[in-house]
């Protein structure tokens, strides 16, 4: 197993060799030169290409992203260590950031898009037998309190998470952003019980 310094040097060498590939030229019969296509890294073991890397996005441990290069697309995986919190930050961009090798690992190249799943996973909700009072912003909620919103019944979680039940931004069923940057803070404070 390589120590951290050796791994960092190896990663930088690998990234530098991919990033600074200079295409040699090949002479054709007419005497003119044409660029040679750079070698494409081996295909990764996933299907298609994951979503393109977005600087500033929040990435979870093990998330995969793609980065388009001339002639091919590379796939990277965000580290599963505690450093994953840096994966979307400036300076840590895969194949471009100064510290990329600390948080990103090259998995290979890809073509196309990741296929959608063949069938969605459905969760059966229980009939709670009536709806409690409707959620009201600014209300003081405590652990165990039940509310209803949009036909669903939610319960304020027990323990330290309950302190968020009354805070702005934790209203059940709400989200901020879209796509990979979508955030649903309410899940930290509320549980869906049923309908």
C-alpha positions in Angstrom: 0.0 0.0 0.0 1.4 3.4 -1.0 1.8 6.1 1.6 -0.1 9.3 1.2 2.9 11.3 -0.3 3.6 8.5 -2.8 -0.1 8.3 -3.8 -0.3 12.0 -4.2 2.8 12.1 -6.5 1.5 9.1 -8.5 -2.0 10.8 -8.8 -0.4 14.1 -9.9 1.7 12.3 -12.5 -1.3 10.4 -13.8 -3.5 13.5 -13.9 -0.7 15.5 -15.5 -0.1 12.9 -18.2 -3.8 12.9 -19.1 -4.3 16.6 -18.8 -1.1 17.6 -20.8 -1.3 15.0 -23.6 0.1 16.6 -26.7 -1.1 15.0 -29.8 1.7 13.9 -32.1 1.3 14.4 -35.8 1.3 11.8 -38.6 2.5 12.6 -42.1 0.0 11.8 -44.8 1.0 11.0 -48.5 0.4 14.6 -49.5 3.2 15.8 -47.2 0.8 17.5 -44.8 0.5 16.5 -41.2 -2.6 15.5 -39.3 -3.1 15.2 -35.6 -3.2 11.8 -34.0 -6.1 11.0 -31.8 -5.1 10.6 -28.1 -5.5 7.2 -26.5 -8.8 6.7 -24.7 -8.6 5.4 -21.2 -10.2 2.0 -20.5 -14.0 2.0 -20.0 -15.2 2.2 -16.4 -17.4 -0.7 -15.1 -20.6 1.3 -14.9 -23.3 2.0 -17.6 -23.1 5.1 -19.7 -21.7 8.4 -18.3 -22.8 9.9 -15.0 -23.9 13.5 -14.7 -21.3 16.1 -15.6 -19.3 17.6 -12.7 -20.7 20.9 -11.5 -18.4 23.2 -9.4 -20.1 24.2 -6.2 -22.4 21.2 -6.1 -22.7 19.1 -3.0 -21.4 15.5 -3.6 -21.8 12.6 -1.4 -19.1 10.0 -0.6 -18.7 7.7 -3.6 -20.7 9.9 -6.0 -19.6 9.6 -9.6 -19.3 12.4 -12.1 -18.0 12.8 -15.7 -15.7 15.3 -17.2 -15.6 15.8 -21.0 -12.2 15.8 -22.6 -11.4 16.1 -26.3 -12.4 12.8 -27.9 -13.6 11.1 -24.7 -15.2 11.5 -21.3 -13.6 10.6 -18.0 -15.5 9.2 -15.0 -14.4 10.1 -11.4 -15.5 8.9 -8.0 -15.6 11.2 -5.0 -13.7 9.7 -2.0 -15.5 7.8 0.6 -13.4 9.3 3.4 -14.4 12.3 5.4 -12.8 14.5 2.7 -15.8 13.9 0.5 -17.1 17.3 1.7 -14.5 19.0 -0.5 -15.6 17.2 -3.8 -17.6 20.2 -5.1 -15.4 23.0 -3.8 -13.2 25.2 -5.9 -9.6 23.8 -6.2 -10.9 20.2 -6.0 -12.4 19.9 -9.5 -11.6 16.6 -11.1 -8.7 16.7 -13.6 -8.4 20.5 -13.1 -8.2 21.4 -9.4 -5.0 21.8 -7.5 -6.2 19.3 -4.9 -8.3 17.0 -7.1 -6.2 13.9 -6.3 -7.1 14.2 -2.6 -10.9 13.7 -3.2 -11.3 12.3 -6.8 -10.3 8.9 -8.3 -10.3 8.2 -12.0 -12.6 5.2 -12.8 -12.1 5.2 -16.5 -13.8 6.6 -19.6 -17.5 6.4 -20.6 -19.9 6.9 -23.5 -23.6 7.8 -23.5 -25.8 8.3 -20.5 -26.6 6.2 -17.4 -29.8 4.3 -18.1 -32.7 4.9 -15.9 -33.8 2.1 -13.5 -36.2 -0.4 -14.9 -38.8 0.2 -12.3 -39.1 2.7 -9.4 -39.2 1.6 -5.8 -42.5 2.2 -4.1 -43.0 2.5 -0.4 -46.4 1.6 1.1 -47.7 4.2 3.5 -50.0 3.4 6.4 -53.4 4.9 6.8 -53.0 6.8 10.1 -56.8 7.1 10.4 -57.3 10.8 10.0 -55.1 13.9 9.7 -53.7 15.9 12.6 -53.6 19.7 12.3 -52.1 21.2 9.2 -48.4 22.4 9.4 -48.1 26.0 10.2 -44.9 28.0 9.8 -43.8 29.7 12.9 -45.6 27.2 15.2 -43.5 25.7 18.0 -43.2 22.0 17.3 -41.6 19.5 19.7 -40.4 15.9 19.4 -43.2 13.5 18.7 -45.6 16.2 17.4 -47.7 15.1 14.4 -48.9 17.4 11.6 -50.4 17.0 8.2 -49.4 18.6 4.9 -50.6 17.8 1.4 -52.4 14.7 2.5 -49.4 13.1 4.3 -48.9 12.8 8.1 -45.5 13.7 9.5 -44.0 13.3 12.9 -41.3 15.5 14.5 -38.2 13.2 15.1 -37.0 12.4 18.6 -33.8 13.7 20.1 -31.6 16.5 18.9 -33.2 16.6 15.4 -36.5 17.8 16.9 -35.0 21.3 17.4 -35.3 21.8 13.6 -39.0 21.1 13.4 -39.9 24.7 14.1 -37.1 26.3 12.1 -37.5 27.9 8.7 -36.2 25.7 5.8 -37.4 22.5 7.6 -41.0 22.6 6.5 -42.1 19.0 5.6 -42.0 18.1 1.9 -40.0 21.2 0.8 -36.8 21.3 -1.2 -34.3 23.9 -2.4 -32.3 23.8 -5.6 -32.7 21.2 -8.4 -30.9 18.2 -9.8 -27.7 17.2 -8.0 -27.9 20.4 -6.0 -31.4 19.6 -4.6 -31.5 19.8 -0.8 -34.3 18.5 1.4 -33.5 19.6 5.0 -36.9 18.6 6.3 -35.9 15.0 6.3 -33.5 15.8 9.1 -36.4 16.9 11.4 -39.5 15.1 10.2 -40.5 11.5 9.4 -43.4 10.5 7.1 -45.8 8.3 9.1 -48.5 7.7 6.5 -51.6 9.4 5.1 
